[in-house]
Structures are given as structure tokens and as C-alpha cells.
Amino acid sequence: MLGNHTEDQRQIRIMVDRFRDSNNATHMRRMMNRAVYPDNAGIDPAELEQMSAFVLRRANQSPFTAMIQGVLEFRKGNLDAAEEQFMRARSQANNFWMFHALYQAFRARIAFRQSDWDKALHVMQNLNRLHELDGPRSVTDFLGNGFVDVVPCWLVAGEAGDEISNVLDQESPTLAQRRLGIEALVAMARRAQFRRDRDAYQSAVFRIAKESAALIAQSNDAGDVQRALGIVWTTQHTEQGIRMPPGQVMEMVDLVWPDRTPESPLLKWVALEPKEYQSQSGSEMEVLGDGSIVMRGRRPARDTYTLEYVVPAGKVVAIRFEQLAHDDLFSYGPGRSFNGNSYVNELEMKGVWPGGEVNLVEKVSSVTAAFHEGNFHGQHRARAMLDGNLETFWGLWPKSGRDHMAVIGLKDEWDAPEGATLKVVIRSVSELFRQHTVGRLRMSVNSSIGAMECCRIWPAASTESVSYWSVVGNALMDRGNYEAAKAYVERSLHPGSTPTAFDWLVAARYFIASGDLEKGEELRERALGWATRYAPGDPVFENLLEATRQVSSRAGGQGR
């Protein structure tokens, strides 16, 4: 299904003839997987009519039947009827991600053909997120862990990409069209990766970088830079047989982040001191030594926290809202649910001082976070906390047990006078799940314009985030340019960059190669200690670890 079209069509003919009159649901599903979902099956209209009758004769109102009928309507050009069937399938289905990934590919194509660019973009983003979060993380993972049913998902997503990427050929694509085209290219690159088609993969990925550069120049949106660097990072750790050459990876970095300045002043976040704090449900709130607040006692279904912080006098251009892991929380938090997740539906912020106040939410220019929850319903981004809609939220699943942060940039700085405070209201009131309240939090402020972005990426398939600086430093070391990597490595380790195990491993590689074996080994051991909880089997972590072993071997160390 991923390559030999002629053989695929021959087998489809055999399958259709054999199972045309079967009453076995498994036979029907397997035939449809091969005969209807992919474009390359080449089924003619007469066959489609027979298949429609075949499905309807055995219709049991299951989501699977609705999806098959939707694909058949799509193949016949009945787009509205197809969309109706897909929405019926969605409403009836459970959370089995591959099922949703299949029909989402067709829904994206329907929206594209109807020129509904925003809807097509939304669906393609959800489709790619499903693959990134729940699909195999490498070809080895695919072959070894029974992901065979994913093959039709890759195929139809890639075919959706083939069609939708044409939007980039327009003379002046809008922001939505360009973002849509990039998501289409991502689907095409994933299909090429699992076909092990090196040329197609590298072509798609490099085009993503070029289109991302055009998008960033057009949008000036920090989220577009973050998405592009995430793709660069993922590309660095693809299987060796198809991986981009180091020189081209650096070309991609130069395209999507040309104005990087590792020598710029280091960011100094000021953790705010809680002055007053209250839980609407009566949860116990304990202030820790680092300025964070951890919740204890009963775990309510929903909660609202009202907080007031002392703010140092001076300029405030960015606010950082952190949700932090803690050993006393279920699954180490940072939420209070049994799986450590949290939903923040609304974040209100006001600057208050004697004789005045300012609504800081109205001054927000950007919201960036390394990770957000996503599923077939949508993307639950950090910016949803500030949209005034209690039905939307910032979610963290499945990356529980780790620290998360959202950086909120202000378009107009707040010049906080002496005696000013920051009043914060955090509402976790989702009706979707109970007890998804924040378990540990901290608020900080910054006066540097460079602090207005998160500057971290967290690919959905990865177990931890990594700083932009480490992405560049790692790419430079792949080229053998350790001297140039130094500034990026040092920047990634600064506390203001909130380094993680991935940053530690990139830095360990640099220090070992540069002769500082003691510091390099200390960073590697720290990363390995973290990995025992979170990273077993993570291909990116293993790839970084292997890079440290190689430089350690050349430096005369033992490595692990």
C-alpha cells in the first residue's frame, strides 16, 4: 500500500471478487481498507455503486459503517453527503486514534475542495497531531509494535497532502492557506519517511522549511517559528537512511530562525511572591521556597484559584505561568487528576496599585507554550486560556509528570509602580473530565523584550521539551562545528532557558568533545537519571545519548 500500486490494484480485484457477498464484518473492513480508502486503488464508479450497496445491506449504524459510506460518497463526488457521514462516524466512535485519523484526511480534502481554508487547516492540524501523539515514533517502532493498521492512515493522509499542498502554488497565499500547505507537506513527509523514500522525504522537509520562512516573514507569529523549529529538530533525529545531511539541516535553521542571537542578554525571570491565595473549593494551598504553590487535601471536580502577587516596581513585558511537577501529586502532576493532567479554562490577570488597575489580558500580544494537548476534537493551546470562553482550555495530556510553562507577551509594557500587585484568577471548570485542576503553579515576570516567547519546542512524539538553542547547537555539532555551538550550548543551560534532559544531553556532547569530561559526564548522568522515569524507548533521547557515546569514545572516555 505504500509503494507498489500495480500489485495493490491486482490484490484489490481479488479481494473484491472474493468477499463481495460476504456477511463477515472483518472481511468488509479489510476490503475497504484496501479498496476504498486510498486513491491508488483506482475503483471505477460502477464498483463504487456495488460497494455502496454492499455496505448498506450490512449497515448496523456503527461508526465504521458510517465512515465507509462517507468515503464512498467522497469517491463519487458527493462532498456534503460524505461530510455528514464522517460527522456521524465521529459522534459514534470511541477514542481509537487510527479510526479518526482515517476520516479526518477526507474531511480535510472536502474543506479544501470547498475553499474553506480555516476548516481545512484545523482538520489537517488535528490529523497530523493524531499521528504525532499516538502513532509509531520510528520505522523500528512501527515494525516492532504491531502498527500495521496505521499504513492506510499514512497513505490517505499523504494523499490528502498531495492534493492540498497545491494551495502553496497560488500567487499570494493567505496565512491560513500557507499554514494549510505546510501541514499538507508534513503529511507527505511522514508517508515518505515510512516508505523509506529518502528523496521524497528530504524534498518535502526542505520545502517545509522554505514555506515556513515565507510564512514567518508574512505572519511575524512566534508560533510559526516554534512549529518550524520543531520540524527541524524532528528531522535531525529521523532514521539514518533518510535523514537530511547536516549541511541542509543548518540551511533549514537559517531559513526559519535567521535572527537568532545567542549573545543577547540572558533572561532573568523574577518569580513572584504570593501575597494572598485562595481556592474556591477549599483546597489547601502551600507556598514553597521557590515561590510556587502546591495544592493539597481533597481533590474537587472543578476549582477556581484567586491569587495576588507582589510585583517589583519597573517594566513588565512578559508573564510566565508555570505548571510544575511535584512528588505529592498523582502521576507527579502538574495537575490534580489521577493521570496528572490539568485543564485551565481561563486565566485572568490584572495589574493593581493604589488608585489604579489595568487589565493585562487586553494587552496580550502572544502566548506560546512548548506543548499543548490535542486530539480529533481539536488543539487545546495555551492561548485558549485568554479567549474568554470557558469551554476552551489549555491541556497537557499525555505529558504529565513534567514541568510546563506558557509565556505571555504584552504588546504594551506595564510600568508597575511601587506597591503594585498582580491579581490572577485561574479557572479549571471543564465539564469534560473531573479533577483536572492545577496541582502546582508559579508566576514570574520579565522586563526583557526577548522574554516574550517560550523559545522551547516539544514535538508531540517526544518525552520532553528542548530549547531553540539546543536545536541549533546540535545541528552545528552534527556538522563538526563545535566552536560555533558553544554559545548556543551555554545559552541552553542558563536557568532562564529552563533546561531539560534533552538540553543536558546536547550540552554533554559539547563538553565531552571539548575536553571537559567531568562536566559532560555529570550532565549525561543527570539526563540518564531523568530517563529512568520518562524516556525509555524515546528515539530522540537514544539518538542524543548515542552522540555522547561517540564523542566520549573519541575522547577516551567509557560512556554508557
N, C-alpha and C positions, 0 to 999 in steps of 0.2 A: 504493500500500500504506500510505501514511502519512496518508490522509485520505478518499478517495472510495470508501466501502465498496460502494456500488451498482455502480459501474463495475468495481471489483475483482472482485466476485462474478460479473459477466457474463463477464469475461475468463477467470475460473477455469472456468466451464462450458465455454467454447470450448476451453480447453486440455485439460481432462479428456477431452472427446469426441474431440479430435484425436489425443491421444497414449495413449489407453487401451491400445492393443495394440502400442505401440512397443517395440522392443528396445533403443532408444538410451538409454544411461545419463544423458546430458546432458538429454534430454527429461524423464526421470523426475525428475531433481534439480530442474529448473526448475518442473515441475508441483507438486512437493511444497513448494517454497519458497513458492509462492503458495496452494496449495490446502489444505495440512495444517497448516503452522506457525501462521499467525495465527488468532485466534478469529473475526475478522470474515469469514472465508471462508464460514462457515455450512454446512459439509458435513454432510449427513444421515447417519445410521447405515448405511443401505444402501450409500451411496457409500463410506463408510469400509471396509466389508467388501470391496468391489470393489478398493479401493486396497490393502488388506492382501494380497489375493490377487495383485494386480499386483506388489507388492514381492517377495513370496515366490517368485513364478515366476522373478524375475530375481536372487534372492538370491545374492550371491557372498561372503558373510561379511565384507564390507567394513564399516568403521566407519560409512560413510554409510548403508548398508542398515540397520544396527542402530539408528541414530538415527531413521530414518524409521519403522521398525517401533515404536520406543519412543513416538514422537509419536502414531502410530495407536492404540496401546494406551492412551495417556493420553486421547485423544479418546473412546475407548469406556469410560473409567472404570476400566480395569484398572491401578491405580496401581503395584502391586508388579511386575507384568509390565513396565510401562513403565520403572520404575527399573532393573530387570535389564538391559533393552536399552540404556539410557543408559550404564550402567556398562560394558557390553561395548563400546559405541562409544568410551568414554573410554580403555579399555585398549588399543584397537587404533589409536587416532588419533595423528597427529603433533601438532606444536605449533601448527597453524594456528588462531589465536585465535578467528576467527569461527565455526568449527565448534563449538568448545567453548562459546562464548557462547550458541549456539542451544539446545543441550540443557540447559545449566545453568538457563535460565529455566524449563524444565519441571520440572527436579528441585527447584527452589525451591518451585514450586506443589505438587508431590507432598508434600514435607515439611510445607508449610503445611496442606494438607488432612488430613494425618495428625497434626497438632498437635505435630510435632517442631520446636519453636521454635529450639532451638540449631542444628540441622542446617539449617533454612531460612535462618537468619541467616548461617551460614557460607557457604552456596551463594550467597545474594544478594550478600554482600560480595565473593566471588570474581567473580561476574558483573559487578558494577559496576567492579571493579578491572580486569578484562579490557578493558572499553570505555574506561576512563580511560587505561590504559597504551598500548593498541595501536590504538584507534580514531581516527578523524579528530578533530582538535582544534578544528575550527570548521566551519561550513557551507561556507566557502570551501575549506577543506582537503578536505572531503567531495566537493564538486563537481569539484575540480581534480585529484584524485589517485586516481581510479578506485575509490572506496569503495562502489560501487553495491550490492555484495553485503552491505553492512552493514545495509541497510534492513530485511530480515527480522529481524536481530538486535535492532535498536532496537524494532521492533514487538512481538516476543514478550517482550522484557524489559519494555516498557511495560505490556503486558497482564498480565504477572506482577505488576507493581506495582499495577495496578488491583485485582487480587484480594487481594493480600497486605496492601495498605495498610489494609484493613478491620480489621486487628488493632488499630489505634490507636483504634477506636471502642469497645473494651471499657472497662468502668468503671475498672479499675485495672490497666493493662498492666504486666507484669513488665519488668525491664531488657531481657531478650532480646527480648520482644515489641515494646517501644518502639524498640529499635535495628533490629529487622527492619522495622518500619513505616517508619522513616526511610530505610533502604536502598531500600524499595519506592518511596517518594516520589522518591528520586534517579533511579531508572529512569524514572519518569513524567516528571520534569523534562527528562531527556535526550531522550526522544521528542518532547516539546513543542518543545524547542529546535530540533531538526532538521526539525520541521514548520513552524517559524517561527510557532508559535501563542503569541503574546505573553501572552494572558490565562492560558492553561493553564500556561505556564512560570512566570510570576510567582506564580500561585496556589500551585503545587507548591513553589516555592522558599521562599516566605514561610511556608508550613505546615511545611517542614523546620525553619526557624528556631524556630518556636513549639514544635514537638515536641522539638527539641534542647534548648531551655531547660528543658522539663519533665524530660527525661532527665538533664540535668546536675544539676538540683536533687535528683533521685532517686538518682543514682549517685555524685556527687562524684568523678568519674573525669576525670583530665586528658586522657585520650584522647578523651573525648566532646567536650570543649571544642575540642580540636585539629581533629577531624573537622568540627565545625560552622563554625569559622572558615575552614577550607579551602573549604567550600561558599560562604561569604560572599565570599572572595577570587575564586573562580572566577566567581561571579555578577557581580562588578564588571567582569569582562572578557569577558562574553558579547557577542555581536553587538549593535550599537546598536539594531536594530529590536525586540529583545525584552528588552533589559537593564532591570533594576529601576531605578526612579527613585532618585537619590541619597538622598532622604529615607527611603525604605523600606530601603535598604541600611543606613543608620545605625540604624534600628529593629531590624534583624536583629542588628547588632553589640550593641546594648543588651540584646537578649534573651539572646544566647549568652555574652556576656562582660561582665556588668553590674558586676563588682567590679574592673575594670581600674584600675590606679593608676600612671600613668607617672611620677609624682613620688616613688614609693617608692625606697629606697636602691638605687643601682646595684650590680649583681652583680660581685663580684671573684673570678673563678676563679683558684685557685693551681695552676699547672702543677707537677706533682711531679717531683722529680729522681730519675732511675733510679739505684739503688744496685747492683743485680745484675740480670742479664738473660741468658737462655739459650734457645736454640732446640733442641728435641729432635732435629730433623733435622740440626742443624749449620749452619743458615743464618747468614750474617754479620749482625750487628746493630750499627748505628752510631747513637750518640746525637747528635742535632743540637742546635744552640744554643737552640732553643725548648723543649727537654725531650722532644721526640718521638724515636721510634726508627724508623729505616728499615731494611728488610731488603735484603740484597744477596746475590750469589752464586747458587748453584744454587737452583732452584725446586722444592721437594719436592711430591709429590702431596698430602700432608697434613702438618700440623705442630702442635706444642703449644709455646707460649711460657710460660716461668716467669719472672716479673718481681718485683722488690722495689723499692719506692719509699720515700724519706724523706718523712714526713708532719709538717708543723709541729704543735706542741702546740696543742690547742684543740678546739673543737667542729667536728664534721663532720656535715652533714645531707644532703649530696648529693655524688655522684661522677659525673664526666663522662668517658666513654670515647669518644675521638675516633679516627676513621679518616680519615687525611689524604692528599690527592693529593700526588704528587711526580713531577718530570720524569723520574726514572730508572726509574720503574715502567712496565710495559706499560700502554698506554692511560691513562697518568698515574695508575694505581691507583684507589682506595687499596688494592686487593687485588693479589695477585701473579699472577693468572690472565692469560691473553692479552688478555681483554676488560676487565681492571681490577676485576673483581668479587671479592668475598670472602664466605665463609660463616663465621660464628662460631657454632659449635655450643654452646659452653659458656664461661661467664665465671665464674670462682671468685674471691672476694675475702675476704681475712682481714685484720683489724687485729691487729698483733702488737707486743708491747712486753715488756721484761724481766719475766718472771714471769706473763705472761698473754696471751691472744688472744681474739678474738671473730670469729665467722663473720658477716660483713656481709651475705651473701646472705640470711640468715634475718631480717635487719632491713629488707629492701627493702619499700617501700610502693608504689612506682610506677616505671615505666620508660617513658620517652617518647623518640621519635626522630622527626625530620621526615619521614623516608622509610623504607620497607621494601619489599622485593621481594614481588611477588605474581603468581600465575598460576592456572591452572584447578585445580591441586592444592591450593592454599591460600595463606595470607598468612604471610610469613616475617618476623614482627615482632621488634623488639629484645628484647621481654620473653622470647622463646624462649631467649635466652642463659642465662636464670636458672631454667629449669624442670626442670633435672636430667635432661633427655632428649637424648642425643647424636644423635638422628635429626631433631631440630628445629634451626633456626638463624635468625640474623638475616642476611638477604641484601640486597644493594644494587643489583642489576641492575634496569633498564638505566642507572642514574645513576652510571656510573663516571666517573673523571677529576675528581670533585668531592669536597669535604670532607663527611663525615657525622659525626654525634655522637649518642650515646644518653645521656640524663640519668637517673641512677638515684637516686631519693629514698629516704631512710631513715625509717622510721616512728618509730624511737627514735634520737636522735642518738648518735654515738660521740664521747665526750670523750677524744680522743687524748692520752695523756700524753707527756711529754718522752721523746725517743728512740724513739717509735713508728714502725713502718713499715707500708706497705700491701703485702701479698703478693697477687699476681694470677696466675692461670693462665688462658690463652686457648687454647681447643681449636678448631682448624679441621680436623675429621676427617670431613667429609662423604663419603659413598660416591657421591653423585650426580655430582660433577664433580671432576676433578683440579686441583691447584694453586690452589684457591680459599682461600688463606691470606691473612692480613693483611699488607699491604706497608708500612704506616707507621701508627704509633699514638701516642697521648698520653693520659695520665691526669691528671685535675685534681680538686680538691676545693673545696667551698664551705661556708661556715658560715651562709649566709642561707636562711631558710625559703622565700624567693621563688625560690631556685635549683632547687627540686625538680621543675620542669617544663622541657621543652625550649623552649617558647614560640616555636616555629617550625613552619610548615606547608610541605608540599611536595606539592602536587597531582600526581597521577601523570602528567598530561599536560604538566606544566611542566618546564623545563630546570634550575630551581634553586629553592631554598627561599626563604622570605621570613618576616620576623619578624611576630609578632602586632601589634607596634607599628606596622609599616608598613601592615598591613591597615587599621587604624583611621585612621592618618594619611591614607592615600589616600582613604578614604571621606569623611573630613571635608573634604579639598580638593575632592573632586567636588561637595560642597555649597557650595564657596566659602568655607569657614570655615578659612582658613589660620592664623589666630591660635591656634585650638584645636588645630590639627595640630602646632604647633611642639613641644610636649612629647613627642609620640609620635615625631616625626622624630628628635629629639635622642636619645631612648632607643634607637631602632633602630640608630643609628650607633655606639653605645657598644661597645667591644670585647667586653664581656660578652654582647652580643646576637649576636656573630659575624655581622656584616652581609655580605650578598652583593650581586650586581649588581642584583637587584630592589629591595633596600633602598636602594642608591645612587641608582637612578632615581627612586624615590618622594621621597627627600631632595632630589635635584637639582631636581625640580619645585617643592618648597617654597622652596629658597634662591633660585632664579631669580625666582619670583613675589614674593619678599620683598626683592628688590633686590641680593642678594649673588650677582651674576652669576659672579664668579670661582670661588666655591666650587661653585656649581651646575654650571658647565661642567666643572670638574675631576671632579666625581662622574659626570657624564654620559659624559665621555671614558673614565673608568675602566670604566664599565659597557660601553661600546662595545668597548673592548679585550678584555674578557672574552667578549663576544658573538661575536667572530670565531671562537672555538673551539666554542661550545656552543649559541648561541641563534638562528642563522639560521632564520627562519620561525616562531619561537615567537610565537603571537598575543598572549600576555600581555606579553612583552617589547616587542613592537612597539606595543602599546597604551600602555604606560607611556612609551615613547620619544616617541610622538606627543603625549602630555600635556605632556612637557617642551618639545617644539617649540612647542606652542600658547602656553604661558606665556612662552617665550623671545621669540616673535613680539610678544606684547603688551608685553613689557618692552623691546623694541627690539633684542634680540639676533638673531643669524643662525640659530642652531640647525643641527642636522644631521639 
